[in-house]
Amino acid sequence: MVQLRKWQPLLKLDGAQASYRQIVEGLVAAISEGRLRPGTPLPGTREMAQLLNVNRKTVILAYEEAETKGWLQSVQRRGTFVSQQLAASARAEHDATRRFALALPEEPAVAYFAANEQAAAQQGRPGALFFDNGACDHRLLPQAVLHRYYRNALRSSFTSNSVRHGSECSSRYLRSALADMLRHNRSLNVGAEHICLTQGVQMSLSLVASVLLKPGDVVLVERLSYPPAWEIFRQRGARLVTVELDHEGCRVDQLDALCRQHKVRMMYITPHHQFPTTVSLPAGRRQQLLELARQHDFCVVEEDYDYEYHFSGRPYLPLASDRQQRHVIYIGTMSKPLGSTFRCSYIVAPVEVIAVLERRATLTLGQGDAVMQRMLADLINEGELKKHLRRVNREYRRRRETLLACLHEAFGEHICVQEPEGGLALWVRFADEINVDELVEKALELDLVVRSGRQFSPFGHAENALRLGFASLDVDEIRLATQRLAQAAQRPPCRAAIAAATPRLAR
C-alpha cells in the first residue's frame, strides 16, 4: 500500500499518450525535480506493472529507455535504481513564478507594445473592431492569384533544385524585380546590388541600427514617430533628440541648430505620409534636409512604409531618388500592399553599405523564404502587384471618405482632421474637452481598439489625438466603429467651448 501511494501519483497515467512514454517522462520529471534521489530503488517491472495497472512489457520498455538515456541504472541481481551519476537536485518548489537563474537587463514597458497585447486579447472576441495603424484588408487580396503564383514558385524551386541553404538565387531574382520597380515607379537609380532583403521593416531598422549606431550616438526623430523605430535605437544605446512637427511635417528649419548642439549620427524620418500624423513633407523641406545631411554629415534613414497608397495626384519622389545625395538609406516593404502574411522588407543603400548589411544579415537573420521571394518577384514582373494596387486604391479611397464623413457627423467641430493625400490612416485631433486617453479606455469596453496619440511620443508626452487606420475595415464596419467611438466620448462639449478650442486644434 505504501508503494501504491508513492508511485501512482508520481507516474500518473492519463491516456494522453503512450503509457510507456508517460512512465519515462514521469520518472525524468521526478528525478529532475529532486523527488527521486540518485540511488533510489525502483519497484521491479512486475510490481510496477501491477501498481500502475499496465502490461509488464510497457514497464520494461520504459525502464530500458530511461536507462539508455542515463536516468536509471540496472544492477544485476539487485534491481533498477536512479542513476548514481546524476547530480542530486534540491527539491523543486511548485511555484509558477520561479525566475530565470541569471539576471536579465531591465526592459521598460513601451505603451505601443502594451497596446498590441491589448489588441491581441480582443482578436477572439466576436464583434470586436480595430482602428489599427493602417494595415491593409486581407479580404481584398487576390487569393486565387496568390495561390497560383505560390504554387508556381514552389514547383519551380523543386524543378530547378535551386532552393539550397545559403543560395541567393531567389533573393537575387526578387532584388532585381524590386530594383526595376523602384527605378520605374520611384526614380531610384538602383540595381539588385543596392538592395538587402529582410523579413519586415522592424528587422530592417534593427539591421541598419546595428551597423551604424554605437552607444551614445545621437539620433534625431520627429516629435511623434514610429515607436518600434525609436525603441530599436534606444536599445542600441543611442540618445534620442526630437524635432518638432507642424502641418507640413518635420520642422526641418530646426535641424541646423540641433546639429550644432549635438553631433548627430542619424535621422529617422517618414516623409511620405508621416507616421503617425499622415502629412507629406513638401519639396522645399526635402531639399533642405538633404543639404543639411551633407553639411553636417549625418545619415538619413527614410522609411517609406506605404508609398503605394496615394489618392490625389502623383506622390512625392523619395529622398533617396535625389541623384546627388549620398546620405540616405531607404527602407520599403511588401507587407503594406500584400498584408502581414508576406513578411518582406528591403533596404536600399550604396553598394558598400549593402555589403556590410548583407554580412550582418547573414549572421543574424539567415536565409529568407526562397519560395515566397520567387513568388513576390513574379507578381512584380508580371504586373499582378500593380493591378492589385490599382484596384484596392479605389476601395481604400472610398473607405477614407466614409470615415471622414462619419467622423464629422459624429463629432462635428469637436475634431480637426488634416485630410492626407494618401495612406491608410487618419490623424484626428480632438478638442481639449475630450480626453483621448480616457476615450481609448472607454472604447475598449465597447469592443473597439484604438491607439492614443501618446503612444507615438518617444518620451510619452500627452497628445490629444488618435491615429485611425481605416483600410482593414469595410464601409459598414467603419460606420459601426465610429458609432462606438462617439459613444465612448459620451457627452460632447458645448459649441462655445469648442469655438474657443478650435484655434488650438489647428496648431
PyMOL commands that set and color helices and strands:
alter all, ss='L'
color gray80, all
select helices_A, chain A and resi 2-10+19-32+45-52+56-68+111-122+138-140+143-160+169-186+192-194+201-212+227-235+252-261+283-296+319-321+335-338+351-364+370-381+384-414+436-445+453-456+475-489+495-506
alter helices_A, ss='H'
color red, helices_A
select strands_A, chain A and resi 72-75+79-82+129-130+195-198+218-222+239-243+245-246+249-250+264-269+299-303+328-333+345-348+415-417+425-430+448-449+451-452+465-469
alter strands_A, ss='S'
color yellow, strands_A
deselect
rebuild
show_as cartoon
